Amino acid sequence: MKYRNNLRNVAIIAHVDHGKTTLVDELLNQSDLANKRGEAKSMDSNTLEQERGITILAKNTAVDYKDARINILDTPGHADFGGEVERIMKMVDGVILVVDSYEGTMPQTRFVLKKALEQGVTPIVVINKIDKPSARPAHVVDEVLELFIELGAEDDQLDFPVIYASALNGTSSLSDNPEDQEKTMSHVFDTILEHIPAPIDNSDEPLQFQVSLLDYNDYVGRIGIGRVFRGTIRVGDQVSLIKLDGTVKNFRVTKLLGFLGFDRVEIQEASAGDLIAVSGMEDIFVGETVTPADHQEALPILHIDEPTLQMTFLINNSPFAGREGKFVTSRKIEDRLMAELQTDVSLRIEPIGPDSWIVSGRGELHLSILIENMRREGYELQVSRPEVIQREIDGVKCEPFERVQIDTPEEYLGSVIESLGNRKAEMQDMINTGNGQVRIIFLAPARGLIGYTTEFLSLTRGYGIFHHTFDQYLPMIQQQLGGRRQGALVSIDTGKATTYSIMSIEERGTIFVEPTTEVYEGMIVGEHSRENDLTVNITKAKQMSNVRSANKDQTSVIKKPRRLTLEESLEFLNEDEYCEVTPQNIRLRKQILNKAEREKATKKKKKSE
């Protein structure tokens, strides 16, 4: 059997924040490529990615090292974008598993490694951040080995090479002593060339190319990114696209793009093992196969994880609608949501009326990033509270459950266990590492975790680490879970908030708006300290008279209001509320703005129950 020894395809997988993207950047910097172009720029090009420091979209790049071309795919670490990881595993022959030398294996490490081992790819382990004073490399290697055994790895997968590195400093070595670090990444490159199998060269057989990722461009439409599994593809070839439902479309290959560094380079042909992008097919989708017209043989369809969370998106119909946004009509919002479908495969959108849609995704983060992107592009919209998607399995109503891993200092252990117990989570495991930190693993219903992050951070004073990944669907728990316990402070008037009125409302709860902020009737201006909603007048001004008084002129002091971010606002919502999102502001409001109508509706609801 022939192999293409001058080519390797690898993916980099890890938990959030363990240094995948930094490692890729460093590999680019130290390859032959950087020498030609000067400093290589970072992989996370999207502004949201840079702000949050996370990878959202999988990206591919290629470097040249010692006469070999290495294709590297950077994958997202968050479970919400885990749909990408699974498909990428199909495109590569090996993976580099990056593990933090202090934190060790985390839930996402487990999640992404499981996907990789299922596909049977060859692993290499990089223990990163070796320069940390708290690093415990030997211990972490044992943890990784245990995880491999637990996930049922094959014998040859268990025999993985380990490299110790600090991606930030650009150093690596084969010894776990931080003193032995060398200012080079060649250890990583050499290990890739040595251990990762080269793709099989079967370029003389009939073509098979499968699409694993999508990109979109206004000029050429959809671009399918994938791997040539067999044969050769050339510009000008007549080929057939086998759709997911088995129908066939014929077209001509007009443009092929290869990858080098950050650039896409036009190429004339690609053969088995290459990772390329193909443009010019209108409605190409993930998992579809391109074959010659005379030899149609489809590859197995790729599995795409189903969404577990949904929200209702609506046009903005608040009293302040259309003031700040460029795009406010339902047509504009619908076009934008449909454009997102072109590239995001784990998203589902179904219209439920002329101006509202149900949008389903993989988790809160997945949907809030979509909302944040839309907001920055100048869209105005309203969203409802996130809800979990229920399914009927064998006649039983089921809901999604998540595997939760928590690392917390010992002193906060009791309150964390209690708070999760209230949300119907079951403890699976508890590991005391002996350095004052405890690791607890729970199986919790996804419904109970909506809005838990903020509570968790205040329970552990910000020292706790909380991670969760989707595990499975289990029978539904018949009771109300999660949601907020406190009521809301709702404005009764339209106008501007004043310091004078905020002073008088302060003791009733936490205020969300600053003085001079414009408010409208039915807008939520704070959180009530009790369970019921309270309507307040926040626009009341101080009565002025022309008589001076000795005690009147004291400076008014109010507490700093709590400004909610988009994620916190979504977590705060109740069933009868909307979050209004505009380019400048995020406001919370009641669905029924008028107080009397709201009370009528509540009474009606109670009667029907």
N, C-alpha and C positions, 0 to 999 in steps of 0.2 A: 504493500500500500504506500502510495506517495504522500508526503507531507509538505506543507509550505513552511519551511523552516525560518523564513525571513519575516514571519508574521505571528503575532500573539494577540489574543483578545481577552482582556481582563476587566472585571468590574470591581469597584471598591465599595465595600459595605461596612456599616458600623452603626452604632447607636448615635443619637443626636449629640453633637458637641464632642465627639471623640477625635475629630481632626481629619475627616475624609478629604474635604475640599482643600484644606491647608496642605495635605500630603500631595494631592494632585498638582496644586500650584507649584510646589517645590520640585516635583518630578519634571514639570514643564520647564522650570527655571534651569534645571541642571541637565537637560537633554541637549542634543545638538541644535535643536530648534531655537532655543533662547539665544544661543550665540549669534544666530543669523538676524534675529529681530530685536535684540535688546531684551529688556525685562518683559517677561510674560505677564499679562494681566490676569486678574482673578477669575475663577470659573463662575462664581455667583454674580451674574451680571444684572439681574433684576433688582430694582431699588428696594423692594420689600425683602428680598433675600439678604441684601446687605444690612438693612436695618435690624432685622431679627437675628441675623447670623445663622440662618438655616438654609438648607438647599430645598427648593420646592419642586423644581423640574429636573429630571435626570438629564445629564449633558454628556456628550461624548467628545473626546479629543484624541489626538494621536501624536506620538512622539517617535523620533528616530533614535535608535541607540545601537551602536556596533552593527551597522548594516541590517538591523531588523526594525520593522515597523511595529510599534506596540499601540494597539487601540485601547484607550482607557475610558471606562464609563463611570461617571460619578453619580451615585444614587442618593435619593433623599433618605434621611434617617427616621423621619416621623412616620408613625403608623398610618396617619391620615393619607399619606401619599404612597402607602405600601404597595398599591396596585402597580406602580411603576417597577418596583424591585423584581417582582415575579417574572415580568416579561423580559426584563434585561437578562435574567439568568439564562434565558433561551439563546441569547445572542453571543454568549461568551464561553470560553473553555475553562476559565479559572477565575477565582475571586481572591481579593486581598481583604482579609478581615482585620479591621483596625480596632484595637481595644485600648482603652485608657489604662495607663499603668497603675493608677490608684483605684479608679471606680470598678474596674474589672468588668465582668459580663453584665449587661443590663437587659431589660425586656426586649428592646429593639434588636440588640445583638442576637438574641435568641430567635426573634421573628425572622430577621433577614438571613441568618445562618441556616435556619430550617428550610427556607425557600431554596437556598443554594444547594444544600445537601440533597434535597429531593430531586434536583436536576442532575445530580451526579457530577458537579464541576470540581476541579482540583483546588483545595484551599492553600493559601499562604497566610500566616498570622503576623501582623505588625503590632508590636506593643509600643504604643505611642506615648509621648510626654514623659520619657524616661528621665528627663532633667528635673522633674518635680521633686522637691525634698521628701514628699510623702509617698514617692513611688514604691511599689512592692511587686517588682516584675515576676519574681519566681512564683509567688502566690497566685498572680493573675494567670500565668501560663497553666498552672494546675486547674484553675477555674475554667479556662477555655477548654482544656482537655475533658474535664467532667461534662461540660456542656455538649461537646462533640459526642461523647459516649451516650449521654442522655437522649440526644436527638437521633441516635441510631446510625452513626456514621459508619461507612465501610472501613475495612482495615487499612487500605491504602490512603483513605482520607485522613485517618487518625495519625498517620506518619507525616504531619505537616511541618515545614520549616518555619522557624521563628526568627524574626528580625526585630531588633530593639532600635527605636528611632525617636528623634524629636523633630517633628515636621516643621515646627515653628523656627527652629534654629538651623534646619537643613542638615542634620547630622544623622548617621545611622551606624550600626555595628552588629556583629553576630553574637556579642557577649552582653550579658545583662548588667555589667558593671558600667555605670554612667561615665567613669573615667575613660573608658575605651572608645568613646564615640568619635567617629571620624567625620570631617566636614564634607561628606559626599553622600549621594543617594545611590551610588553604584551597587551597593549590596542588594537594594530592592530590585534594581533592573536585572542584575545577574541572576537573582533567585527566580524572577519571572521567566527569563529565558531558559533557565535550567529546569524548572519544575512544571511550568504550565505547558500542557501539550500544544503542539502546533496544529493548526486546522488541517484536515485531510484535503489533499488536492484531487478533487474529482471534477476538474473544470471541463473535461471533455464529455461529461454526461449531460442529459437534458437539464435545463435551468430550473432551480427552485429558489425563490427569494421570498422571505416572509417579513411582513411589516410588524415592528414591535413598538415603535413610538411614532407620534404624529407631530408635525409642526405645521404652521399655517402662515401663508404669506399672501398679502392682498393682490400681488401681481400674478402669482402662478397657482394660487389656491392651496390645496393640501399637499404637504410633502410627506411621503412615507419613509421613515428611517428603519432600516432593518439589516439583516444579514443574508448574504448569498450562501445558502446551504449546499448548493450543488450547481455545477455548470458555470457558464459565463453569460453576462448580460452586456450588450453593447448599445450605444446610441443608434437609433434607427431601426432596432429590431421590432418585429411584429410580435407582441406577446398577449397572453390572456390573463385576466385577473379573476381568480376564483373567489367569489364573495362568500360571506359566512353562511348564507342560506343555500349555497351550492350553485347559484346562477353564475354565468360566465360573461365577462365583458372583454371585448378585444380593443387594444389600443397600440399606439406606436410609442416607443421610448424616445422622448424628446430631449431629456436632460438627466445626466447622472452627476451626483456630487459626492466627492470623497472628503475625508476630514484630515486636516493637518494643523496641529495646534488649535487655535481658535477659529481658524478660517475654514470655510467650505470651498473646496477647490473643484472646478469642473473637470470631470474625467471622461474618457471615451469608452472605457470598458472596465468591468470589475469581474473577478472570478471567485470561486468558492472560498469562503472564509472571510471575505472583505465585508466591512461595515460601510454601507453607503446610504445616500438619500436619493429617492426617485421622485421627480415632480412631473406634473402633467396629467395625473389621473384624477378625475374630479372628486369622486366620492370614495376614495380608498379608506379602509378602516383597519384598525389593529387586528392582527391575526389572519389577514387575508394573504393568499399566496399568488405570486406572479410566476407563470410557467410559459413555455413555448406553446404556440397555438396548436401544434400537432401532437403535444405530449402533455396532456393536462393531468397533473397529479398533485393534489392539495396536501399540505403539511397539516398535522393535527392543530386544531384551533386553540389559541392561547386562552388560558383561563383569566377572566377579569373579576376581581373581587367586587361583590355586590355592595351597594351603598347601605349604611346602617342608620343614617340620620337624615331627617328632612326638615325643611322650613318652607313657609309660604312667603313668596316675594310679591309685593303689590306696588302699584304706582303710588307716588306720594300724594295723598289727598288731605294733608293737614292744612290749617289756615295759612301756614307759611310756604305752601308748595310753590315751586317755580321761582323762588327768589334767588337761589344760589346756584342751582345746577344748570348745565347746558342742555342735558338730555333728560326730559321729564315725561315724555309721552310713552304710552304702553308699547308703541311700535319700536321706539328706540331701545327700550329695555329688552324687549323680546329679541331684537336683532343681536344685541350684545350677549344675551344668554346663549343664543344659538351659535354665535361665533366661538364661545367658550367650549361648546360641545365638540367643535372641530378638532380640538387638541386634547381635551381632558376626557379620558375614556371612562373614569369611575363616576362621572356625573350623570344624573338623569334629570330631565326637565319635562313636566307635563302641564299644559295650561288648564286652569280650572274655571276660567271665566274670561271675559274680554280683557281684563287688566290685572289678573293675578295668576301666578304659576307656583306649582310645587317643585322645589329644587331639592334633589336628594344627593348626599355626598357621603364620604367616608368618616367624617367626624367634624367636631366644632371648628377645628383649625382649617380644615379643607374649605368649609363654607365661608368662614370669616375672611379668609384670604381672597376669595372671589369677591365678597362684598367690598373689602378694602380696595382691591384693584379697580372695581367699578366706580367707587367713590372718587378715587384719584383721577379717573378719566373724565369726571364731570357729570356722573349720573346721580339722579335723585331717586330714592326708592324707600319702601318700608318693608321691614321683615318681621315675621312673627317669631315666637319662641321656638327653639329647636326641639323636635320630637323624635323619638326613636321609631324605626320602621318595624312594625310587627309582621310576622309571617305565620302562616298556618302550615305546620309540618305534621303529617299523618293525623289530621283532624284536631291537633292541639295548638292553641294559640301560643306562639313563642316570641321571645324578645332577645335582642343581642346582649351577651354577657362579655365582660372584658377582664383580661388578666391585669391586675394592678400590682405594681411593685413600688414599695415605699422604703426609702432610707431616711431614718430620722434619729436624732439624739434620744437616748433612753428616757430622759425626763418627760418627753412629750408623748411617750408610747401609749399611755392609758387613754389620753384624750383622742388620739388618732384612731385607736381600735374602736372606741365608743362611737365616734362620729361615723365611721364606716359601717359599724353594726346597725346604726339607725337607718342607714341607706341600704340595708339588707345584703351587705357583702359578707362572704364566707371566707374565713382565714384558711389558707392552704398550707402555709409554711412560715416559720420564723427563724431567722438566723442571727445570732448575736456574734458580731465579729470580734468583740472583746476590746475595742478601742472607744467604747462609749456610743457607738453607732449600732442601730438594730435594723436589719432588713426584713420586711414583712411582705408576704405575697397573698393577695386576695383574689377571689373570683367575685366580681360585682356586676349587677345589672347596669347596662350603659345609661339607662334612664336616671339611676340614682347618682351618676357621676356628673351629670350636666350641672355646671355651676359649682362643682366641688373645689376646684383649684384655689379660688380666693379664700374659702373657708380653711382649707388645708394650710395655706401659707400663714394665715393668722394664728392657727393652732400651734404651728411649729416655729413661730417667730421668724419665718423665712429660712430656717435651717434645713427643713425637710426637702427631699427630692421625690417627686411624684411622677410616675410614668404609667401609661396604660396602653394596651394593644387589644384589638378585637380577638376574642377567643372562639366563641361558638354561639349558636342560638339554643336557648333552653326554655322550658315552659315558663309562661308569664307569671310574675308575682302579682297576686290580686290586691293591690293597695297602692295608695298614692306614695310616690317616692320623690325625694329631692324637692326641687322648687324652693322658693324662699318663704320663710316663716313670717317675716315682717310685712306690714302693709306699706302703701306708698303715700307720700304727701302730694296731693294733686292740686294744681292751681285752679282757682275758681274764676279768675279774671284774665283779660288779655291786657298786656301793657309791659312796662319794664319793671324788673325786680328792684326793690330799694333796700338799702342797708337797714333802714328803720324797721321794715316789716320782717326782714330776715332775723333781726335781733329778737323779735317777739316769737318767732317760730322755732328758733334754735333748740330750745329745750324739748321740743316734740320729736326730734329725730335728727338724722344727718341730712344736710342740705347739699344739693348737687349743682346749684347755679350760683354764679357770682352776681353781685349787684350790677345793675344796668343791663343784664341779659334780657332780651325780649322773650316773653313767655306768652302762651295762649291758654284759653280755657281747656282743661282736660289734660294739660301737659304735666308730666311727673317732675316735680322739682326737688324731691328728696325721698329718703326712706323713713317711714314712721317707726317709732320705737316699740309700738304695739302691733298686734296682728291685723287690725282693721285699717282700711284706707281712710285718710283724713283729707277733707278739702280745706285748703288754706288760701288766704289772701296775701299774696307775696308782692303785690304792687302798691300797697297802701303807703301813702307819703305822710310825713310828719306835718302836723298842723302848724302853720307859721303865724306868728303875731308880731306886732311891732313893739312889744314890751320886752325889755331885757330881763333875764332872770339869772340868778347866780348859779343855779345848779343845772341849767339847761345846756350850757355850752360845753359839757364834757365830751371828749372824743368818743364816738361810737366804735366799739370794738366787736368784731364778729370772728368766729372761727373760720379757718380757711375751708372753703367748700371742697367736697370730694369730687374730683373730675373722673368720670368713668371712661375707660377705653372702650373700643368696639367690642372686644371679647367680654369685658365685664358687663357691658350693657346687655349683650345677648344672654349672659348668665342670669342677669337680674330679672329678665322678663317673666311675667306670668301669662296665663292663657288669654286674659282679656286685654293684653297690652301689645303695642307695636313699638319697634325701634325705628325711628325716622333717620335715614342716613343721607346726608347731603355733603358736597365737597368741603364745606366749612365746619359743619356741626354734626354732632350725633345727639338726637333728642329722644327721650322716652315719652310715650303718651298712652292714654287709655284708648281702646278701640272706639268706645262711645264717649264723645267729649263732654256732652251736657250732663250735669250732675243728676238732675231729676230723671232723665232717660236711663242713665246708668243704674240708678237705684231700682227703677222699674224692671229693668232686664235682670238684675240680681235676684229680685223677688220671684220673678217668673221662673228663673233657673232653679231656685230652691224648691218651689212648688212641684216642678216636674220631677225633681229627684225623689 
